[in-house]
């Protein structure tokens, strides 16, 4: 089977299913596991380089990135470009895409339009899970397309076993549930939606504003303060741990009300924003933050405290 993945989470799913030998094309954002990095990149960002990276090489601010995305969206311009020539030349049997967020990945509509003009037409597998169970269903869908169903069942059983271990540990100790705020973007402020609040709940916290299964929403900064979170997780969509740490430190400096609260930067790409197998790693990392006395220490590759 010849598979092109147009979603970083889908690439991770293929790898976790032990099917990287079938993966022939990936996006410009696919970075895990490292073994997939040699595949041809068949997408690129449509946001100008001058916006994505400041002239001095530093990343653009959250506000600048948001403004560029909004401008493109209002103009009806796609945020991602497909390398149609390369995709056609690769002759995929299956293309993995998504129908969850046009800001985060290539539009499903664009993918289907491209596939319709190919001979033979590749099978399109669309991922759209908005919960942990939905993500597990997406894993099964990918496995069925790649004919590795038994590997999926083993992977999913292992994920559920890890979630049960967290649940049973919290229940056995009657662990308190701290009030938690998960910031998915800082300017404007977006709170984690979809599976994010569920991750918080399964990890033993109470998300003070996020709603499980719903799209991320913007909120005023003062609403975040009024919600009185004890722990603030900074996990900007598309950011790795180091970029999240820099952003969290800026927020601590500028948002005076964060003083006296726990503020953690988390690897959003690895643990929060990608709907793939590592969302369970995210639950485990959050559990270590919320109730450190019940679990092993926080892996410094996953999260760091900044306040």
Secondary structure, DSSP 8 states (H G I E B T S, - for coil): --EEE-SHHHHHHHHHTT-GGGEEEE-TT--SSGGGGGSEE-EEE-S-HHHHB-TTS-B--HHHHHHHHHHHHHTT--SEEE-HHHHHHHT-SEEEEESS-TTTS--HHHHHHHHHTSSS--EEEEE---SHHHHHHHHHHHHHHHT-HHHHHHHHHHHHHHHHHHHHHHHHTT----EEEEEEEETTEEE--TTHHHHHHHTT-EESS--TTS--EE--HHHHHHTT-SEEEE--TT--HHHHHHHHHHHHHH-GGGTTSEEEEE-HHHHTSS-STTHHHHHHHHHHHH-TTTS----TTTEEE--
